[in-house]
Amino acid sequence: MTQRLIGVGVGPGDPELVTVKAVRVLREADVVLVPVLAGPDPEPGRAETVIREYVAADRIRRLEFALNDTGGVTPRRAAAWQSAAAAVAEEFARGAGAVAFGTLGDPNLYSTFSYLAQTVRGLVPGVRVETVAGITAMQDLASRAGISLAEGTEPVVLVPLNGGVAALDQALASGGTVVGYKVGAAASPAPAVLRDRLRRAGRLDGAVIGARLGLAGETIAPAAGFLPGAQPGPGIRPGPGIPYLSTLIVPVRRGGRGASLEPGVPAAESSRRDEALGRPQPARCFIEPAAPGTLAGPGAPKQGPAGRVFFVGAGPGAPDLLTLRGAAAIAAADIVIWASSLVHPDVLRHAPENAEIVDSAQLPMEGVLPYYRRAAGEKLTVARVHSGDPSLWGAIQEQLEQCAELALDTEIVPGVSSFTAVAARIGRELTIPEVAQSVILTRLGGGKTPMPSGEQVAGFARHGTTMALFLSAARSGQLQDELLAGGYPPDTPCVIAFQVTWPDELIVHCALNDLAATVREHKLWKHTLVLVGPGLAAGGSRSHLYHPGHFHGFRKADPQARKQLRAADQAAADQAAADQAAADQAAADQATADQAAADQAAAADRP
């Protein structure tokens, strides 16, 4: 019997933002494990609270990851990391075939699941590790704040703020949307410093901070009013009260409706897969249709005096990666507008029998507007179903503006993005400590609309971190050249994913110097995502989050472990500085040598 350890992303905290697939996997698992803070009578963590909405409490087992003992490095604290993996191995020894571990957000973005999985692999040879993609905090915050994260050729840069202000400054200089995680972490910039950095970059206006999304005490507020330096708005606590897991979104500055949209690049029809994957295909399952009014909460469909439009993210393809909130929005709709070229038809199972179904695959914006006008005039509910997440290259901003002109209520329902779905399918975390702690989402320039100044792929490649490239496979030669020109070594690992989670999914691994040839060999022109970066192969080091020397708002650090952690961090910083100095010296020596050679050649040419 194959033993499976499955990391399940349960979203940012709102139980409605769990995917249908996540609920199925949690219910089918032999045992469900959740992280919890150590203590004699610990309160349920956020992941457990979400899971309890769908799984009986007696099927959930808690694992103590937060080591909050006092009195030095106790044996239990020193062995806790290994004990968590041993608990998983114990479940397998008892006969469990599938063990699910619930984690907030997505298990492949800033999650401790990958470290648990690495340890379990050492204890249980042959264990198969899988992940189920989840909605991230940035997607939920963008939805609630009405922010379109990316349009046209714009990039999105994800940065852990506890990595220091330098990474934030570089991201702000990119010109694209910047997402900062862990705003309230002890190592993150102080609130006043964060405000000053945003102001200096000219990006403070429009920036938004969200905390406890979908939960009691939820806060969504402009950063200008939330951070010190301005009078806080009603109900807003200033900087010192910022929770650890708060999220910052700094939207891109746009010139006007549609200014950043790039027309689609003509490409030949993509081929069907021409080789076996050699690994399990996405599971096919029956999805029980949602019924109108079955969900309640901040984002549940509501009846009101005005018409209403839901922009629903359907996920990357597999119909069970639709969220429960998305299913409820479709179930409440009088009109469902979907693109048959991008969205799985099984998503329509959730639509009422009498709903009007409109295929927008061949409709321009002007072809969709009449349905919005009808919704306004007849007080109807429309579900506009997009692939992936609507806030990422979903071209929804212009639709939101049209709805506002028609006095229509609108709501964005986030969806699983293809970049997290690919990470789940290949079983890799995208953010590996000391290897890659930022993720850049972008697309290749070209076509009729060039990339904005400062947003070239080669420029982003200089960061050397994980990059997800959308809508770029049709110009794979240019893509490879720009990635190499930016500084990625030729052997940098790449993942090429076509139709991820669809029945004809194809995922190919290659080195960067073989990227263009591999894309051409498989005739992958459309519906293809490329991941690139050293984190796709590296193991990285242990995360600080559950280290006994790390502290946050819920636990104290062990003094001895704290000293050891600081010493290790300083050693790593010294080594990084030495490596950078050596690289700078090598570059300077090469420049000197090149100049000497040029001078010598010039002297030889003189009569």
HELIX and SHEET records of a PDB file:
HELIX    1   1 PRO A   15  LEU A   17  5                                   3    
HELIX    2   2 VAL A   20  GLU A   28  1                                   9    
HELIX    3   3 ARG A   46  ILE A   51  1                                   6    
HELIX    4   4 ALA A   57  ARG A   59  5                                   3    
HELIX    5   5 PRO A   75  ALA A   93  1                                  19    
HELIX    6   6 PHE A  113  LEU A  123  1                                  11    
HELIX    7   7 ALA A  137  ALA A  145  1                                   9    
HELIX    8   8 LEU A  161  GLY A  163  5                                   3    
HELIX    9   9 VAL A  165  ALA A  173  1                                   9    
HELIX   10  10 PRO A  191  ARG A  200  1                                  10    
HELIX   11  11 ALA A  223  PHE A  226  1                                   4    
HELIX   12  12 GLY A  239  GLY A  241  5                                   3    
HELIX   13  13 PRO A  319  LEU A  321  5                                   3    
HELIX   14  14 LEU A  324  ALA A  331  1                                   8    
HELIX   15  15 PRO A  345  HIS A  350  5                                   6    
HELIX   16  16 MET A  365  GLU A  378  1                                  14    
HELIX   17  17 GLN A  397  GLU A  405  1                                   9    
HELIX   18  18 SER A  418  ILE A  426  1                                   9    
HELIX   19  19 VAL A  457  ALA A  461  1                                   5    
HELIX   20  20 ALA A  473  ARG A  475  5                                   3    
HELIX   21  21 SER A  476  ALA A  485  1                                  10    
HELIX   22  22 LEU A  512  ASP A  514  5                                   3    
HELIX   23  23 LEU A  515  GLU A  521  1                                   7    
HELIX   24  24 PRO A  534  LEU A  536  5                                   3    
HELIX   25  25 PRO A  559  ASP A  605  1                                  47    
SHEET    1   A 5 ILE A  60  ALA A  66  0                                        
SHEET    2   A 5 VAL A  31  LEU A  37  1                                        
SHEET    3   A 5 ALA A  98  THR A 103  1                                        
SHEET    4   A 5 ARG A   4  GLY A   9  1                                        
SHEET    5   A 5 ARG A 128  VAL A 132  1                                        
SHEET    1   B10 THR A 219  PRO A 222  0                                        
SHEET    2   B10 VAL A 208  ALA A 211 -1                                        
SHEET    3   B10 THR A 247  VAL A 250 -1                                        
SHEET    4   B10 THR A 177  TYR A 181 -1                                        
SHEET    5   B10 VAL A 156  PRO A 160  1                                        
SHEET    6   B10 VAL A 439  ARG A 443 -1                                        
SHEET    7   B10 THR A 466  PHE A 470  1                                        
SHEET    8   B10 THR A 528  VAL A 532 -1                                        
SHEET    9   B10 PRO A 493  PHE A 498 -1                                        
SHEET   10   B10 LEU A 506  ALA A 511 -1                                        
SHEET    1   C 5 GLU A 356  ASP A 359  0                                        
SHEET    2   C 5 ILE A 335  TRP A 338  1                                        
SHEET    3   C 5 THR A 381  HIS A 386  1                                        
SHEET    4   C 5 ARG A 308  GLY A 313  1                                        
SHEET    5   C 5 ASP A 409  VAL A 413  1                                        
END                                                                             
